[in-house]
Amino acid sequence: MQYVRDRRRGGSEAPNHGNVYGNPMSRASIGLDDRVNEYLVRSGEPEHPVAAKLRALTAAMPNASLQIAPEQGQFLAFLAKLAGARRAIEVGTFCGYSALWVALALPADGELIACDINEEWTSIGRRHWQEAGVADKIDLRLGPAADTLKVLEEDGQAGRFDFAFIDADKGGDGAYYEHALNLVRPGGVIVFDNMLWRGEVADPKVNDADTNAIRALNAKIAADWRVDKVLVPIGDGMMVVRKR
């Protein structure tokens, strides 16, 4: 199995999974062949030309598996609009494709605080955000995400956000979940990526640290009275949570 370094959070080695038809993780939806997946994308919100350009660029990078799929971008933008989001948080920005989708969905006075530790990758995002005309909406904060989220809490920002997308080191997701629950208002939405982990969360023979961390968070969310929740088989599995 090939491995890639998830440096967005300074994380551990993470498996470069394919879905059941061999597509790289999060670049197409799990369980769908190319024909159906392409139909799925065509039937949704059109991809912004700059987003398409950015996706093509990142597809050629060694760590392309860190990129979400276009149908996931459509889904994030839809959820942000459905929640009436004006202020949003992202944990794990990579080259800025998901941030671009979310920023485009925000109103003109919207704000997305994007958390990452990799200046090289996020600099690619900055250029494309500028080209798409949404750079003024995105506040990129370089540094450990847990520290950034804690600072927001200390600054009195609890309950001031409408939407959060978390796609970073899986070992940190439990802490990010608690921070996001504190920062998002009642009725706000939190989304996690890679929550099916190529289906390995359902395979009892797989017990690496990342898989176990995802299982633990899925179980915690399923039993959490503080939220409504649904696990959707889009991309590599997206857990959608609504704070009660």
VMD Tcl script that draws the C-alpha trace (Angstrom):
set ca {
  {0.00 0.00 0.00}
  {1.31 3.40 -0.98}
  {1.49 6.09 1.71}
  {1.48 9.88 1.56}
  {2.45 12.35 4.24}
  {-0.51 14.35 5.53}
  {1.43 17.52 6.34}
  {-1.63 19.76 6.61}
  {-1.61 19.27 10.35}
  {1.90 17.82 10.64}
  {0.10 14.47 10.78}
  {1.28 10.89 10.60}
  {1.64 8.78 7.48}
  {-1.83 8.27 6.02}
  {-2.81 5.56 3.51}
  {-3.33 6.65 -0.08}
  {-6.55 4.67 -0.49}
  {-8.44 4.09 -3.69}
  {-12.15 3.47 -3.70}
  {-13.55 0.06 -4.58}
  {-13.06 0.77 -8.28}
  {-9.49 1.95 -7.87}
  {-10.01 5.72 -7.95}
  {-7.81 7.77 -5.59}
  {-9.36 8.67 -2.25}
  {-11.71 11.67 -2.32}
  {-11.22 12.30 -6.04}
  {-14.37 10.31 -6.84}
  {-17.18 8.89 -4.72}
  {-16.73 5.50 -3.09}
  {-18.56 2.67 -4.84}
  {-19.27 4.53 -8.10}
  {-17.69 3.69 -11.43}
  {-16.38 6.51 -13.62}
  {-19.50 6.67 -15.79}
  {-21.89 7.10 -12.87}
  {-19.54 9.43 -11.03}
  {-19.23 11.71 -14.04}
  {-23.02 11.76 -14.38}
  {-23.29 12.66 -10.70}
  {-20.98 15.63 -11.14}
  {-22.71 16.83 -14.33}
  {-26.07 16.78 -12.56}
  {-24.94 19.10 -9.76}
  {-23.81 22.70 -9.44}
  {-21.43 23.67 -12.28}
  {-17.81 23.84 -11.22}
  {-16.34 27.35 -11.27}
  {-13.70 27.60 -14.03}
  {-11.00 28.51 -11.50}
  {-11.98 25.56 -9.33}
  {-11.68 23.25 -12.35}
  {-8.28 24.72 -13.12}
  {-7.13 24.24 -9.53}
  {-8.43 20.67 -9.43}
  {-6.53 19.80 -12.61}
  {-3.36 21.29 -11.15}
  {-3.58 19.39 -7.88}
  {-4.44 16.13 -9.69}
  {-0.88 16.09 -11.04}
  {0.71 16.53 -7.60}
  {2.24 13.62 -5.65}
  {-0.27 14.15 -2.83}
  {-3.30 14.48 -5.10}
  {-5.24 12.04 -2.90}
  {-5.60 14.82 -0.30}
  {-7.90 16.68 -2.72}
  {-11.68 16.38 -2.37}
  {-13.78 15.39 -5.38}
  {-15.86 17.93 -7.36}
  {-19.12 16.39 -6.13}
  {-17.88 16.97 -2.58}
  {-17.26 20.61 -3.44}
  {-20.83 20.83 -4.75}
  {-22.10 19.22 -1.55}
  {-20.14 21.57 0.72}
  {-21.35 24.64 -1.15}
  {-24.95 23.39 -1.00}
  {-24.73 22.72 2.75}
  {-23.19 26.13 3.40}
  {-26.01 27.82 1.50}
  {-28.64 25.63 3.15}
  {-27.29 26.67 6.56}
  {-27.35 30.32 5.52}
  {-23.66 30.45 6.33}
  {-21.89 33.78 6.59}
  {-18.97 32.70 8.78}
  {-17.22 29.38 8.25}
  {-14.18 27.41 9.40}
  {-12.04 24.95 7.49}
  {-9.49 22.62 9.09}
  {-7.13 21.22 6.47}
  {-6.94 23.42 3.36}
  {-4.30 21.69 1.19}
  {-4.26 23.64 -2.11}
  {-7.48 25.51 -1.46}
  {-10.03 23.68 -3.62}
  {-12.59 23.06 -0.87}
  {-12.05 26.55 0.50}
  {-12.79 27.97 -2.95}
  {-16.10 26.10 -3.15}
  {-17.15 27.26 0.32}
  {-16.05 30.87 -0.23}
  {-18.03 31.04 -3.47}
  {-21.10 29.89 -1.52}
  {-20.73 32.60 1.13}
  {-22.36 36.03 0.73}
  {-20.30 39.04 -0.26}
  {-19.58 39.87 3.39}
  {-18.87 36.24 4.32}
  {-15.72 34.98 5.99}
  {-13.94 31.62 5.91}
  {-11.16 31.01 8.41}
  {-8.93 28.38 6.80}
  {-6.51 26.48 9.06}
  {-3.41 24.76 7.71}
  {0.31 24.42 8.44}
  {1.70 24.13 4.91}
  {2.64 27.44 3.32}
  {3.76 25.88 0.04}
  {0.45 24.17 -0.68}
  {-1.76 26.98 0.57}
  {0.13 29.49 -1.56}
  {-1.33 27.67 -4.57}
  {-4.77 28.21 -3.09}
  {-4.13 31.90 -2.48}
  {-3.39 32.49 -6.16}
  {-6.58 30.76 -7.25}
  {-8.73 32.44 -4.59}
  {-7.48 35.77 -5.92}
  {-8.25 34.75 -9.51}
  {-11.77 33.67 -8.55}
  {-12.41 36.93 -6.69}
  {-12.92 35.38 -3.24}
  {-9.54 36.04 -1.61}
  {-11.03 38.80 0.56}
  {-13.42 36.25 2.08}
  {-10.69 33.81 3.17}
  {-8.58 34.36 6.27}
  {-5.78 31.78 6.03}
  {-4.19 31.02 9.39}
  {-0.98 29.01 9.24}
  {-0.23 26.97 12.34}
  {-1.61 23.97 14.22}
  {-5.39 24.01 13.81}
  {-6.08 23.14 17.43}
  {-4.20 26.29 18.48}
  {-6.10 28.43 15.98}
  {-9.45 27.08 17.13}
  {-8.52 27.60 20.77}
  {-7.60 31.23 20.05}
  {-10.99 31.77 18.40}
  {-12.69 30.42 21.52}
  {-10.58 32.62 23.77}
  {-11.49 35.61 21.60}
  {-15.17 35.11 22.38}
  {-16.06 33.50 19.04}
  {-17.99 30.54 20.51}
  {-21.32 30.14 18.74}
  {-20.38 32.73 16.12}
  {-19.86 30.41 13.14}
  {-22.43 28.80 10.86}
  {-20.44 26.08 9.10}
  {-17.26 24.03 9.51}
  {-15.45 21.58 7.23}
  {-12.80 19.30 8.75}
  {-10.43 17.35 6.50}
  {-7.14 16.94 8.30}
  {-5.18 14.43 10.40}
  {-7.54 11.73 11.56}
  {-5.98 11.45 15.00}
  {-6.90 15.06 15.64}
  {-10.51 14.85 14.47}
  {-11.92 14.16 17.94}
  {-10.44 17.40 19.28}
  {-11.48 19.34 16.17}
  {-15.02 18.08 16.65}
  {-15.25 19.47 20.17}
  {-13.76 22.80 19.11}
  {-16.16 23.01 16.16}
  {-19.15 22.20 18.36}
  {-18.18 25.07 20.61}
  {-17.60 27.53 17.77}
  {-20.64 26.70 15.61}
  {-24.03 28.13 16.56}
  {-27.11 25.99 17.24}
  {-28.43 24.97 13.83}
  {-24.94 25.24 12.35}
  {-23.38 22.45 10.29}
  {-20.10 20.54 10.71}
  {-18.78 18.23 7.97}
  {-15.99 15.64 8.25}
  {-14.30 14.03 5.25}
  {-12.94 10.45 4.87}
  {-15.33 8.94 7.39}
  {-15.74 5.69 5.44}
  {-11.98 5.43 4.81}
  {-12.37 3.28 1.67}
  {-14.71 1.05 3.59}
  {-11.99 -0.04 6.01}
  {-13.91 1.33 9.00}
  {-16.24 -1.65 8.47}
  {-13.41 -4.19 8.21}
  {-12.56 -5.62 11.67}
  {-9.21 -6.84 10.34}
  {-8.01 -3.25 9.82}
  {-6.82 -1.69 13.07}
  {-4.29 1.03 12.25}
  {-4.36 4.26 14.25}
  {-6.16 6.36 11.63}
  {-8.88 3.79 10.98}
  {-9.49 3.36 14.70}
  {-9.64 7.13 15.18}
  {-12.29 7.43 12.46}
  {-14.29 4.56 13.94}
  {-14.15 6.18 17.37}
  {-15.37 9.53 16.07}
  {-18.17 7.96 14.03}
  {-19.31 6.08 17.15}
  {-19.07 9.20 19.30}
  {-21.10 11.28 16.87}
  {-23.71 8.53 16.45}
  {-24.30 8.54 20.22}
  {-24.00 12.32 20.70}
  {-27.29 13.86 21.88}
  {-25.93 17.34 21.09}
  {-26.24 16.85 17.33}
  {-28.30 15.48 14.46}
  {-26.15 13.48 12.10}
  {-25.95 11.51 8.84}
  {-23.02 9.65 7.25}
  {-23.19 10.10 3.47}
  {-21.28 7.90 0.96}
  {-19.98 10.78 -1.12}
  {-16.26 11.04 -1.81}
  {-14.64 8.81 0.80}
  {-17.60 9.29 3.16}
  {-18.74 12.58 4.68}
  {-20.24 12.85 8.15}
  {-22.69 15.75 8.28}
  {-23.58 17.06 11.73}
  {-26.13 19.69 12.71}
  {-25.70 21.21 16.14}
  {-28.93 21.16 18.14}
}
mol new
graphics top color blue
foreach p $ca { graphics top sphere $p radius 0.5 }
foreach p [lrange $ca 0 end-1] q [lrange $ca 1 end] { graphics top cylinder $p $q radius 0.2 }
display resetview
